[in-house]
Amino acid sequence: MFQFKNQKGVTLTTLTIYIIVSTILLGTLAFININFMSELGVLTKKARLSDEVLKFYSFFVNDVKSANGILEFSDSYIRFDNGVEYSIRYTSNQRKSGNQTYEIYEVYRKDALITDKLSGVFFTYNAEEGFLKVKISAMDKDVLETNEQYFKVGRGY
């Protein structure tokens, strides 16, 4: 009846090549996806720490600029002339990050807790020039990250 002169189909060799290429493409896409998701997790953790630091700075900058001077200070306590005070309290709770164990400090504005996720907050004040240095430490993946900021007390810049 019907005879086709040119019958082309998928041969076993062509099918094997298709399967190998598909496997390589799927493996590459899976590798890219896994790396993307792990980096997304790292960024999420850093964002949480950054959020805590920004929360502290949002209160602190407003209070530093509204004050005209500092009445009392130490490395863990500061009181401004406008009545606002910050205190750093050590909590005996230790947290683990990987193999590293680190201490946790709580930051209070008057008696209100601002954050309890930092590894250290320290104040240094230069009374002659009116500069206040704040050093904040936070633990991230077994690495202690430290940030220092200088503030001029009052409205003067």
N, C-alpha and C positions, 0 to 999 in steps of 0.2 A: 503494500500500500504506500505508506509514506516513507520515504527515505530522505534523511537529511545528510547532506554531504559534509557539512561542517558542524559537528557536534562538539561544542566546547563546554566544559563543566569545571567544577572545582576539583582539582586533583588533590591527592593526599599531600603532596609537597606544598602546594599553595595553602592548604588548610593549616599545615604545621607552621608555616611562616606567619599566617594571620594570628594564630594562637600565641606564638612567641612575641610578636610585636604588641599584641593586646596586653599580654602579661607584663611586658616592660613598661608600657604606658600606665597601666593600673598601679604597678609598683611605684613608679615615679610620682604619680598623683597621691598615693597613700603616704609616701615619704614627705612630700610637701605639706600635706594636710597635718600630719603628726607634728612637724616642726612649727607650723603656724599655730596650732592649738597650744603647744608648750610655751611658745613666746607670748601668746595671749594671756596665759596663766601668770607668767612673770610680770607682764605689764599690769595686770589686775592687782597683784600683790603690791607692786610699787605704787600704784595709784592709791591704795588704801593707806600706805605710809605717808605719801604726799598729802593725802587728805587730812591726816592727823596733824601734820606740820602746818599746813595752811590754816586749819581751824585755830591752832594756837596763835599763829601770826595775825589772823584777822582780828582777834581780840586784843592782842598785845600792841600792834601798831596803833590802833585807835586810842588805847590808853596812854601810850608813850607820847603821842602827839597832843593829847588833851591835857597833859600834866606840864607844869613849869619846872619841876625839880623832883629829886628823889630824896626822901627822908631817911630811909633805912635800906641797906642792901647787904647781902652776903651772896655766896655762890648758889644758894638754894632759896633765897627769899629776897623780895624787893617790894618796897612800899613807896608809892608816889604821893605827892602833896595833894592830889585830888581825892585821896582816900582809897584808891584802888591798890590792892596788894596781890602779889603772885607768890605762891609757895610751891616748892617741889617736895613731894613726900615719897620716900622709899616705901615700896610695898615688898613684903617678904616673898611674894610670889615670884617664882622663876619660870621662865618660858623657854621652850626648846625650839631651835630652828636648825634642823638637820642634826649635826653632831654638837652644835654649840648651845650652851646654856647661858642665858643672860638675864640680868636683873631688869625689873620694870619700875619706872617712876611715874607717879601721878602728878599732873599739873593742875593746880587749883587757882582760880581767880576768886579772891575772897574765900568763900566756902563752897563754891560751885566747881565741880570737877569738869575740866575742859577735855583732858585726854588721859588715858592710862595705857597707851601703846608705845611710849617712847622709852629708849634705853638710857636717856639722860638729858637733862636740860640744866644749863649752868649760866649764871649771870656774872658779868664783870662790868664795873662802872668806873669810868675815868671822870672824876668830879671836876677837874680843872677845865676840861674841854666839853663836858656834858655829854659824852658818848657812852652809850650802853651797848655792850656786846652780849649777844645771846648765842650760846653754843648748844645745838640740838643733835642728839645721836639717836639713831634708829637702826635696828638689826634687819638685814635683808640678805637671805641666803648665806648664812654663816659669815657675813661681812658686815662690820659695823660702819655705817655711813654717818659722817659728821658734817654738819652744816653750820657755818658761823655767819651771823648778820650783825651789822652795826647800825645803831639808831641814835639820832640826835634827839635828846629829850626836849620837848616843847615844840613850838611851831617854827623855830629857827632852823634853817637848813645849812 
